[in-house]
Amino acid sequence: MSIEIAATEFVRKTGIRFSFRWLGPRRGRPLVCLQHFSGTMDSWDPAVVNELSRRRPVIVFNNTGVGGTSGKTPDNIDQMAEDAAAFISTLCAPSVDLLGFSLGGMVAQVLASEYPGGIGKVILAGTAPQGGEEHLMEALQDAIAQKDAPDLRLPLFFTSSEASRAAGLDFLKRTSVRTAGRDPDSGEEIMRQQAKALIGWCASKDPTNSVLKAIQQPVLLVGGSHDTMLPNVNAIDMFRHLANAQLMLYPDAGQGAIFQYPSRFVQHALHFLSE
């Protein structure tokens, strides 16, 4: 079942009605996907999640207050992680793997550090550690100023090169295929809360790298060579402090490197998850 046509399901936990879609088989360790700033389930690239689901269960969901999920979006990463943990607990799986992209990668770090028994392998893409470097508002302002961009994700996720821009336009087409039952776009209130969480995470220093050092699970770090929002110096820093990490930087790519090179990323991700 592809993300373009998969039914949206709902489950309730701790007073929150979570919306999610289950792709691929119903048996095996699920890969739970944690989405980026302002994103919903429909923001995931079908070329990534559909291909991953050919080999394993893949679950995309909306955290609190986003899309079809009830409640108010938290303004901090710790609460987002607590809410995500509540959703994961409803899956009745002994453990799950995580794919955290951007803001979702910050949530994934907290989950991996605080729930070591329930989290297996972790893929962190285009993200930053606590106390890391971020340029969210500058990147957003620059993207808004590019009046010829059909979607803010084009300048935010991709570079200005012809090849990267073409890949970005293909990505936008793939994410617009679903027409029935799409999630509502995130409004200003959701983005304000998420921006506060992301900026606060990076502003809150962790001089002893306590979060990263608590993560003993295998981690695959993926970044783009020209990420203007969360520079790849963050991935390099995480690589240095994680106990068991691999690092991949994709060329001529912005924050959306995994969407610019979906086939390459899926190949790398499946190899990592199957090791």
Number of C-alpha atoms within 10 A of each C-alpha: 14 17 26 20 15 15 15 17 13 14 13 14 13 8 8 19 20 26 23 22 19 22 25 22 15 11 9 15 16 25 27 22 23 28 24 21 19 19 20 22 27 25 19 23 22 21 20 19 22 20 20 21 20 14 13 19 21 28 24 23 27 25 30 23 18 25 24 24 21 17 14 14 21 20 19 18 24 17 16 24 23 15 21 21 19 17 23 20 15 12 13 8 13 13 20 23 21 28 23 24 27 23 28 26 26 28 29 30 28 23 23 25 18 17 15 15 12 16 23 21 21 28 24 27 28 30 33 29 23 26 17 21 19 20 14 17 12 12 19 16 12 15 19 15 12 13 10 9 14 11 15 18 18 23 25 22 26 27 26 14 11 9 13 23 19 16 22 26 17 13 23 18 12 17 18 14 14 16 11 9 13 18 20 12 15 15 11 10 12 22 17 15 17 22 19 15 23 24 22 16 24 19 14 12 13 15 8 9 16 12 18 22 14 17 24 16 19 18 26 22 24 25 30 27 18 21 24 23 22 26 22 25 15 21 26 18 15 25 19 14 16 19 16 14 18 18 15 17 18 19 14 17 28 29 30 29 29 24 25 29 18 20 15 14 20 19 13 14 18 14 10 16 18 8 7
